[in-house]
Amino acid sequence: MTMNETKTAKNLNTVIKNNATIIAGVLIIIIFAVASGGTSISLQNIINVTRQIAPLGVIAIGATFVMAVDEFDLAIGAIASLGGLLAARFAELGLPLWASFTVPLVIGFIIGFVNGFIVARFRVLSFITTLGMSTVIGGLAYWLTNGASINVNLPAGFNFFSRAIGRVPLQTIILFLVALACWFVMRHTTFGRKTYAIGGNQQAAGVSGIRVEEVKIIAYALCALLAVFAGILTVSRNVSATPTSGDGLFLQAYAAVFLGKTMFKNGVPNVWGTVVGAAILGVLSNGLTILAAPKFLTDLLTGAIIVIAVVAPKVSKKSRLS
């Protein structure tokens, strides 16, 4: 092999490593397009996928904030469930829709603030704190409804977030706007730069004058706020709320974040990478649904994606060092 051929091979190998997730996403799209006879890539189905991934994308962006400071929030699924449930309950009780949607967001922000305060101030493992909070919130959700769903006596406007502007679903637009706003915060504000500094080296960040506790608390509060918003988007689309309506978002949210860490800024949580990760998971779920695959297969593949997304950067780094 000549020197030029060797250089070309190395460059190709680098491109594949740096864009492995995107390449895998494209392959998934092609496979489902062929298997479904083109149904999966029809314009209507693409629009449906963007609408379906909106709650996942929003909650995953929230998880990105927490992971950027090198922490986890295992309560986001329960928080999403509670947020959607509270919105439905308030609407059922006759509160104006703006209040029904806004008050749960405030409650979610407070829950996230408490989570962040406990983790940051008392230096408790985030896994333990948020797992305990998840159990508390889940119990509260069941207590509020006695385990029943809320799908009657809801005002007609409760499905506001399921509407569309022309052919574009409102939830698709919301996901884009949330992603754009959070990207700006993470990329172009002091807070965003501090989160990455803490995630890179918390001790060094503290020595440099960054108030680590405050940044972590805000990250948790924003995470919970977006989790509640995701729950509201879900119940508004379904016009029904259950104590577990947001639980299914938890695993996929972190899968999206881990996938996002492999893109754009390798090994670092980032908003647009998370959105692309959510899109890949959405395409996977939608394709399996079109092919009438059993639901457990989606969970199995999602779990496998998380493992691969965690291991791949380590393998890549090890190969570079060897």
Secondary structure, 3 states (H helix, E strand, C coil): CCHHHHHHHHHHHHHHHHCHHHHHHHHHHHHHHHHCCCHHHCHHHHHHHHHHCHHHHHHHHHHHHHHHCCCCCCCHHHHHHHHHHHHHHHHHCCCCHHHHHHHHHHHHHHHHHHHHHHHHHCCCCHHHHHHHHHHHHHHHHHHHHCCCCECCCCCHHHHHHHCEECCEEHHHHHHHHHHHHHHHHHHHCHHHHHHHHHHHCHHHHHHCCCCHHHHHHHHHHHHHHHHHHHHHHHHHHHCCECCCCCCCHHHHHHHHHHHHCCCCCCCCCCHHHHHHHHHHHHHHHHHHHHCCCCHHHHHHHHHHHHHHHHHHHHHHHHHHHC
